Amino acid sequence: MNFRPTLAFKVSLLLVLNLLLLAGLGAGWFLVRNHADWNAFIAGPPGDRGQIIADQLAVELSTTGAAERDGLLSRYAAEYQADILWIRNDGLMLAGSSRPLPPAVVRRLKDSPTEDHGPDPFQTRGPGGPERGRFLVWSEPGNYWLGVRLRLPLNGDSPDVPPRTTLLFRFGSVWPLVMLLGLQWWAGVAAFGIGCSILFWLPFVRRVSRRVHRLTETTAQIAEGRFQARAGFGGGDELGRLGVAVDSMAARLESLVEGQKRFLGDAAHEIGSPLARMQVAIEILDDRILDAHKPLVADVREEIQQMTALVNELLEFTRSGLQSRKAELASIALAPLVAKVIAREGGDRVRIFMKIPDGLLVRADEALLSRAVANLLRNAIRYSDETGSIHLIAQAEGGMVGLSITDEGPGVPPAALARLGEPFYRPEAARTREGGGVGLGLAIVRSAVSACGGQVHFANRQPRGFQAELRLSRV
């Protein structure tokens, strides 16, 4: 399943990244001011807490026998969630668990002599440099080393010339280090700042994302021909004005389409009466003319029949479209309705198979749904040869029911799939009189199913064939 981040997620992520960038810039400024040395950080107040703990431990080490020092370090290690080592700067382990030291820690230890020769070099500052009494090393991931220099006499050494030693704290994660240095308060302040920023921006982000989502849904419905869809919001900002513009566009399109359908319906109705009189006149003329002229009359009769079929389809299309708001939706048993359509439209030319579970109910207008299924079935029969077959299969998918009508005909050009259902549109391969139709059959299907609150999807089958799927609400 592909993750598709929402607008709210993207804006929130940008906000967090912006805060992290500010934190990074602050850290970079700190490093530049202190000659790119993080040890300046722990040389200041943040490292004082670590120094206090080390000094306290140093006092206890100086009064504890060698055999008891490991236990003393273990107690401190359990308290501060760290491994603690007491090591001489030449690498001799004095107490604590034996473990190999990272090269960076070894280099830090070697920076210190093992004996005093004048002033304490570890408590001095270079030009802009930090105190060298404490250091912090990041080794491989999950290992953080804090070193604190100690000056303690070993048993048998002269108290006047104590050797140099270091107390090492190894942390397996950053949080125990933060706790030991007393930085949890700063971490809490940073988390509070990020939380407040998100809460401050969240209402605005949610409002923008909801409006964009609403505009996307509305324009998608308009693209499918449901011009009654409205965004339903306004305002003085750009999104508000866009919502008003989309609603105005939808209202204008709805008015134009409804006017077009009414005009077509009225024109078809007015043309129907003259055509009916012409058909009667042709039949009378056919009985009274010479046999030599009968082929001419037959041609005229065929043209009138074509015009009559066009007018009938226009009337059916306008009725299905103009009734969209008056559709009487009810619970309908799908299997009996489809069986009735098959019995009326099927014939004996091709084999028709139906697989619809008994008791499967859909919410639709019975007349409109029957008209849509009949048009699709006639279309499948028209383009199927005698060796082919047609399948009508329905199955429930959650709260929807999918009814597919598939044939084994030639299908349509892939580029034409997106335009199927437009009034008067036919693929080039179907633009012949023998093919039948004037490009209104699928438009009637789309209008009828839309009036029932459903959707229609057209697709080619492989290696050949065509499929139309109706998706209706399940009862």
Secondary structure as GFF3:
##gff-version 3
##sequence-region A 1 475
A	DSSP	alpha_helix	7	33	.	.	.	ID=ss1
A	DSSP	alpha_helix	39	43	.	.	.	ID=ss2
A	DSSP	three_ten_helix	45	47	.	.	.	ID=ss3
A	DSSP	alpha_helix	48	62	.	.	.	ID=ss4
A	DSSP	three_ten_helix	66	68	.	.	.	ID=ss5
A	DSSP	alpha_helix	69	80	.	.	.	ID=ss6
A	DSSP	beta_strand	83	88	.	.	.	ID=ss7
A	DSSP	beta_strand	93	96	.	.	.	ID=ss8
A	DSSP	alpha_helix	103	110	.	.	.	ID=ss9
A	DSSP	three_ten_helix	121	123	.	.	.	ID=ss10
A	DSSP	beta_strand	134	138	.	.	.	ID=ss11
A	DSSP	beta_strand	144	151	.	.	.	ID=ss12
A	DSSP	beta_strand	164	171	.	.	.	ID=ss13
A	DSSP	alpha_helix	174	180	.	.	.	ID=ss14
A	DSSP	alpha_helix	184	223	.	.	.	ID=ss15
A	DSSP	alpha_helix	238	288	.	.	.	ID=ss16
A	DSSP	three_ten_helix	291	293	.	.	.	ID=ss17
A	DSSP	alpha_helix	294	322	.	.	.	ID=ss18
A	DSSP	beta_strand	330	333	.	.	.	ID=ss19
A	DSSP	alpha_helix	334	345	.	.	.	ID=ss20
A	DSSP	beta_strand	351	355	.	.	.	ID=ss21
A	DSSP	beta_strand	361	364	.	.	.	ID=ss22
A	DSSP	alpha_helix	366	382	.	.	.	ID=ss23
A	DSSP	beta_strand	389	397	.	.	.	ID=ss24
A	DSSP	beta_strand	400	407	.	.	.	ID=ss25
A	DSSP	three_ten_helix	414	419	.	.	.	ID=ss26
A	DSSP	three_ten_helix	428	430	.	.	.	ID=ss27
A	DSSP	alpha_helix	441	451	.	.	.	ID=ss28
A	DSSP	beta_strand	455	460	.	.	.	ID=ss29
A	DSSP	beta_strand	466	473	.	.	.	ID=ss30
###
